[in-house]
């Protein structure tokens, strides 16, 4: 299995920097392959806990290079929960790349482990007879301190279900669990990586020189 690594995270930063500079993205320093993947941006404010700034990916296998390039921008600029990330925010950003694997069908909505599995839920909304689905990556429930039931209920809301959550409604869920590898890189680490591998630091439109 291919594991998420620093080259992939750096490529996501490269992609965002290239967007601000209306420039070409430098060639990636990792091998091609097809895997489900996610890109998560978080922002660190005043040394506090990193706050989600955008997270989008695909549960279907995608070519890694085009996948990370597409989702680095989609998660940064087109996550409907947040305004687009601006260049001036870069010094406060960290990027986490995730590669998903080990998909398994759960026996029920509680057939998974917090901290080990990401989960995908699919169910038919009993109020509107519409299909709903949503996912949380493996680190989400553990980071939030949720029980399995709390994570499931939160995920049903994320999927767009607005009715009363009862055990009979939870029983409608078809759950798929998965595992992932993840790598997180802060902007300062990205700048150090670029200096080390390319011998220079990019000037970025919308960001004052030397503001690392």
N, C-alpha and C positions, 0 to 999 in steps of 0.2 A: 504493500500500500504506500502511496505517495503521502508524505507528511507536509503539513503547512510549515513554511520556513521564512527566514528574514528576507530572502530575495523576493518572495511573493509579496510580502508587506511593503518592501521598498518599491516594487513595481506599481503598487496601488498609489503610493505617494507620488511616484514619478508621473502617473497618469493624471492625478489631480493637478500637479504643478504644470504639466504640459497644457492642460485645459486653460488654466489662468494665463499662461503665456502664449496661447494660440500656437503651440509648437508641436512637433512630433514627439511621441513617447520614446525614450531610449529603449533599445532591445532588452528583453527580459533576461535575467541570469539564472533561469530555471528551465527544466525540461518540460516539453509539452506532454499532455495526457488528458484523459477525459474523466472528470469527477464532478459530483455535486459540490457546490462551494458557496460561501457567504463572505461578504465584506462588511465589517462593522467599524464605524467611526465613533469615537467618544471624545469628549472635550473635558480637559482638566482646568477647573477654575479656582484660582487662589489656593492651589495645593490640596484641594478637596478631593472627594471621591469622583472619579471620572463619570461624566453624565453622557448617556446615549445621545448621539447626534445624527445617527442614520445607520440603518442595517437592512440590507436587501441582498438576496442571493437566489439560488435555484436549487430545488430538490432533485432535479434531473441532471444527468451527467452533461457537462459542458467542457469544451476545450479550455484548458486552464488559462492560457495566455489571453485569448479573447474574452473569456469569462471574467477574469480578474479585471481586465481593462474596462469591460462594460459595467460591471457591478461596483467597481471603485467609484465611477461617476454617478451611477444611478443612486447608490446609497448616500453619496455626499450631496447630490443636487436635487434628487427627485423622490426622496422619502416623504410621503404626504404628511407625516406627523411633525415635520420640522421645516423651517425655512432653509433654502440652499446654503451650504457652507461657503463662507467668503474667504478670500485669500488671507485676510488679516487674522483669521482664526487659526491658521496653520500651526503657529508655535505652541498652541495649546492642545493640539490634536494627538490622538493615538489611533492606530489602525490595527484591527485584529482580522487576520485572514483565517478562515476555517475550511477544511476539506472534510466532507462527510463520507461515511462508509458504514458497513455492517447493518444494513437495513433489515429489520425483523418485525413481523406482525405480532402485536401484543395480544394476549388472551383476553384482556379487558383494559379499561382506561387506567388501571393502577399497576399494570404489568410492566414496570420500568423502575429504574433506580435514579434517585436524585444525585446529580453530580457525575453520573456515568453516561446517561442516555439523553440525547435530544429526543423530542417527541413531535409527531405529526398527528393531529386529530382531524377526522373527517366525520361529518354527521349531517343529517337532514334536519333543518330547523322545523320543529313541529308546528310553529305558529304560521310560517310562510311557505312551508314545503319546498324550501330552497336548500341546495347543498352548500355547506360551509366547511372551511378548512383553515388551519393555521399551524404554525410550528414555533417552538422555542428551541434554541441551540442548547447543548448540554450544560453550559455554565450558567444559564439564566436562573433556573429554579434554585440552585445552590447559592448564587450571589444574592438573590432576594430573600433567602431564608425560608422559602416556602415548603410546606408539606406537598406530597404528591397531589392531594385533593385541591389544595390552594392553587397549585400550578395549573391543574386541569381547568378549574373554574376561571382563572385569569385568561387561559388560552381560549376558552369558549367565548369570552368577551372580545378578545382580540379577533376572533373569527367573525364577529359581528352579531352574535346572539344576544338579544336584549331582553329575553323573557326570564322568568324565574328559573333558576338552576336547581333542579331537584335530582334525586338519585335516578329516577326513571328517565330523565333527560340525559344524564351522564351515560346511562346504559346504551344510548343510541350511538355512542362514539365508537368508531373504528380507529384504533391506535397503532401507529407504526413507530417503533423506536429505532434510534441509530446512534452511532458514536462518531466522534470527530477528533481531528488534531487541529490545534490552533496555535497561532504565533502572533504576539502583540509587539508592535514597534511604536515608540513615541517619536514625535517629529525631531527632537534633538538627536535621537539615535539614527534617524534617517539621514540627517545632515552629516553626522559622523561617518555613516556608511558611504555616502556619496563622496565625501572628502577622501576616504580611504581607498575607494575603488576607482574613482575618476580624477582625483587630484584637484577638484574644484568644487565650488558651491554654487548652486543656481541662483540667479537673480529672479525674483518672482514678482510679476506685475500685481500691484495692490498690497505688497508687503515691503516695509522699509528695509533697505540693505542692512545686514548685520542683525536683524531682528530674528534670532534663532531661538 
